[in-house]
């Protein structure tokens, strides 16, 4: 992502550009991925009395492909795993 940010600056593109995954992921799927990465025994609970909200999220990569010729090279799972390990390392470093 830093490389893409630097490319955007070099091209002097004045507007924000979405960088991420164009794969639609529900919050439930995202939770499952993170639970698996963490290796923790977590049970999800649902409050069905609340509004459901959006079904999922994904990035529209049309602009970043056009301006920078960019597409994701790392899967959501790998990116989350790398981020999870980094955060875990930083937390344990401070102890």
N, C-alpha and C positions, 0 to 999 in steps of 0.2 A: 504494500500500500504506500509506503514511503516513496518508492520509486515512481509510482503513479502521481503522487502529490508533486514531486519534483518535475515530472514531465509537464504537468498542468501549469506550473509556475513558469517553466521555460517557454511554453507556448503562449503564455500570458492570457490564458482563458479566464475571463473575469467572473464566471459563475460557478456555483457548486456542481460537482459531478458525482453521481452515485457510483460507488465501487463496492462490489459485494457479489452475491450469488443471485442469479436469476431463477433459481430453483425455489418454488413455493414451499414454505415450511410452516407448519402449524406450531403454535406455542406448545401443544402437547408433544409433537415430534421433537421440538427443540429440547424440551425437558427430558425426554427419553435419551437423546444423544448425550446430554450433559451428565445425566445419572450414570449412564454406561461408562463414560470417560472417567468419572469420579471414582467408580468402583464402590460406591456407597450403596447401602440398602435403604432406599428411599421409596416410600409409598406416596403416590400422588393422591390428593383429595380434591374433589370438585364441589363447588358451591353452585348448584343448579338453580338457586333462587335469584342469582345475579344475571344481568344481561350477558349474552355470549360474546359479543364483540366481534372483531374481525376473525375470519377463518385462518388466515396465515399471512405471511409476509414474504416478499421477494423484491429484489432491486430491478429497476428498469435500466438495463445496461446499453440501451440504444445510443445515448449521447457519448458515453466513454468509449464505445467501440468506434464511433464516427470521429471523435476528436483525437483520441490517443491510439486507436487500434488495439485496445486492451480487452482481454477476456480473462476470467478467473483461471488460475493454474492450480490452485489448492482447493480441495473439497471443503465444504462446511465442517465436516467431521474432523478433518486434519487440522483446520484452522482453530477450531474450538479446543481440540486436544493440546495443541501447542500453547494456546493462550492459558488453558487450565493449568498446565504444568508450570508455566512461567509465573502465574499468580501464586500457585502453591509454593514455588521456590522462594518468591519474594516474601511471603508470609512467614515461612520457616526461617528465613535469613534474619528477620527482625527479632526472633525469639532468643 
